[in-house]
Amino acid sequence: MTQIIKPDHKTPEVADILRHHLDNYKAEYPLWPEHRKIATDLLNRRTVRLGGYIERCDNCGSVRITYHSCRNRHCPKCQHMPRERWLEKR
């Protein structure tokens, strides 16, 4: 049988915090369209909504599904390395 490899998410991510608290925040404060787009991008990061691809090992046949990142400039995970490269140039 084919083994499917799933990543372990033990530490909370920005999307987890947004899922739990965004509705409460929106009830108190209106979101501008730019902020709504940022929140949507962060919530959809590495999910089926942004698409992805399937990798299969030729030796053991295990399958790993990898989803696309949001590439939003406000995302701490997507923009970590570009930010570090930018800072190093300065």
C-alpha positions as a printed Julia matrix, in Angstrom:
90×3 Matrix{Float64}:
   0.0    0.0    0.0
   1.22   3.51  -0.8
   2.31   5.53   2.2
   1.19   9.17   2.24
   3.56  11.49   4.06
   1.9   14.39   5.89
   3.88  17.15   7.6
   3.49  17.51  11.35
   2.08  20.89  12.43
   2.76  21.04  16.14
   3.46  24.75  16.46
   0.67  27.23  15.76
   0.98  29.26  12.58
  -0.37  32.65  11.59
  -3.23  30.96   9.71
  -4.27  29.12  12.91
  -4.43  32.39  14.82
  -6.4   34.04  12.02
  -8.87  31.13  11.87
  -9.57  31.44  15.59
  -9.65  35.22  15.99
 -10.35  36.92  12.65
 -14.15  36.85  13.04
 -13.91  38.5   16.46
 -11.56  41.14  15.06
 -13.83  41.83  12.07
 -16.81  42.23  14.42
 -14.94  45.01  16.24
 -13.05  46.65  13.36
 -13.78  46.78   9.61
 -11.12  45.32   7.33
  -9.91  47.4    4.42
  -9.76  45.56   1.08
  -5.96  45.36   1.29
  -6.14  43.79   4.74
  -8.84  41.37   3.63
  -6.56  40.21   0.78
  -3.65  39.69   3.17
  -5.82  37.67   5.56
  -7.21  35.58   2.7
  -3.72  34.88   1.34
  -2.44  33.84   4.76
  -5.46  31.61   5.38
  -5.1   29.89   1.99
  -1.33  29.38   2.27
  -0.28  25.78   1.58
  -3.86  24.59   1.02
  -5.78  23.01  -1.84
  -7.15  26.43  -2.8
  -3.75  27.54  -4.13
  -3.06  24.22  -5.84
   0.01  22.06  -5.56
   1.69  18.95  -6.86
   2.22  15.3   -5.93
   5.67  13.77  -5.48
   6.1    9.99  -5.6
   9.27   8.16  -4.54
  10.56   5.81  -7.28
  12.04   3.43  -4.7
   9.35   2.95  -2.04
   6.31   4.47  -3.77
   5.46   6.84  -0.93
   3.52   9.93  -1.92
   3.93  13.48  -0.64
   1.47  16.23  -1.49
   3.0   19.7   -1.55
   0.8   22.79  -1.82
   1.82  26.19  -3.16
   2.64  29.07  -0.84
   0.83  32.41  -0.89
   3.97  34.47  -1.7
   2.36  37.43   0.05
   4.94  39.95   1.26
   3.32  39.97   4.71
   3.63  36.21   5.2
   6.4   35.4    7.69
   7.13  32.01   6.11
   6.93  32.88   2.42
   9.05  36.01   2.68
  11.65  34.9    5.23
  14.46  34.13   2.78
  13.83  37.09   0.43
  13.85  39.37   3.48
  17.11  37.86   4.75
  18.73  38.29   1.32
  17.54  41.89   1.15
  18.91  42.63   4.62
  22.25  41.01   3.8
  22.65  43.26   0.76
  22.16  46.3    2.99
